[in-house]
Amino acid sequence: MSLKVENLEKSMAKMTITVSAEELEKAIQKAYLKNRNKLAIQGFRKGKAPRSVIENIYGVGVFYEDAANELIPSAYENAAKESKLEIVSRPDIEVEQIEKGKEFIFTATVAVKPNITLGEYKGIEIDKKEITVTDEEITEYIDKELEKNSRLITVDNRTIEDGDIVTLDFEGFLDGESFEGGKAEDYSLAIGSKSFIDTFEEQLIGRSLDEEAEINVTFPENYQAEELAGKPVLFKIKIKEIKVKEIPELDDEFAQDISEFDTLEEYKTNIKETLLEDKEKQSKTEIENELIDKIIENSQMELPEPMVGSRTEQLANDFAQRISYQGLSMEQYFQYTGMNKMSFVESLKPQAIKSIETRLVLEEIVNKEELTVTEEEYESEIEKMAAAYKLEVDKIKETIAENEMDQIKLDIAVQKAIDLVVSESKLI
């Protein structure tokens, strides 16, 4: 394999990768052996037709695509290592030459880590924030705990009220016809949650157990299902169950039930300490973010679009994985929010740019300050990872590849850069 690297504008590079004719021939033969059983050739048992016969019938390039797919991944990987480029995007692959008996040539256009002109990062002034915990915040915290420890009581002697949890069957009709996704049985709905369209929840208030009724609502103009957007629909409903939340009494017994404390006052004191600790952590993070924002503002860099695209896609995949743990698909998320894939990805782009710029300036500070990571610091980080995953340290080490080890060390160095920036700042 041979490699030619061409540096392009806007932190892009083009690698021209040449693979020998011998390697191409091996890949074509492998493609033939893989695919011959799929081709029925008259006069030959299935899978027994010679390659030359198949090429005569289907054309000499019948196996080129599979051969290229066989060669490109490893050839690109080797070229990427040889090039010493800091590649920050997936490659855009173009086949330049593929012909039996000749070298296989393809190009890989990639984004590379952009150059950074680092601005001022020491002595940055930042406003000092006063950290306090109010009685209202303590009350709000306790109210949430009361809510979490409430229980649902079934009622059958009154009509639906705001705040009730109602179980119902419903079916929606547009112009007299039922529509997809408009029907459900034993659907649980919190009255007042605003989780259903228009005035659906409000129209349930005052209705009784086992009551059947018709409810008229209008879908939002920006609803993702175009056939329903802005349209008036009729829902036929049946009330099957009414439940009300029973909130526990706020007293010493409640404090004993949910905490290690004997009295309500001790419990409240602990809440105040917890909230204060949380606010101090939040304030530290806000100070770090504010300082990094100013460093980015003071610096100069031009991000290649594929780098931003790759990071945006990564954020989208991470989000999809998180909500999948909650039993929610992206299709359902789009339905609930009125977004589509394009608008969702576009909404993540500013976050992607910010995360890239943050990492770039911090890595540049690591280089400029020559920040290093000791073996003890690395081992300490591995121990934290082991504790987080509840695994033995040796088991964690077994799963870490060499490039991942380098990334962990760089992450530690980046945190050192953040600590340096904070320690050198001026709180006013």
Secondary structure, 3 states (H helix, E strand, C coil): CEEEEEEECCCEEEEEEEECHHHHHHHHHHHHHHHHHHCCCCCCCCCCCCHHHHHHHHCCCCCHHHHHHHHHHHHHHHHHHHHCCCECCCCEEEEEECCCCCCEEEEEEEEECCCCECCCCCCCEECCCCCCCCHHHHHHHHHHHHHHCCEEEECCCCCCCCCCEEEEEEEEEECCEEEEEEEEEEEEEECCCCCCCCCCCHHHCCCCCCCEEEEEEECCCCCCCCCCCCCEEEEEEEEEEEEEEECCCCCHHHHHHHCCCCCHHHHHHHHHHHHHHHHHHHHHHHHHHHHHHHHHHHCECCCCHHHHHHHHHHHHHHHHHHHHCCCCCHHHHHHHHCCCHHHHHHHHHHHHHHHHHHHHHHHHHHHHHCCCCCHHHHHHHHHHHHHHHCCCHHHHHHHCCHHHHHHHHHHHHHHHHHHHHHHCCEEC
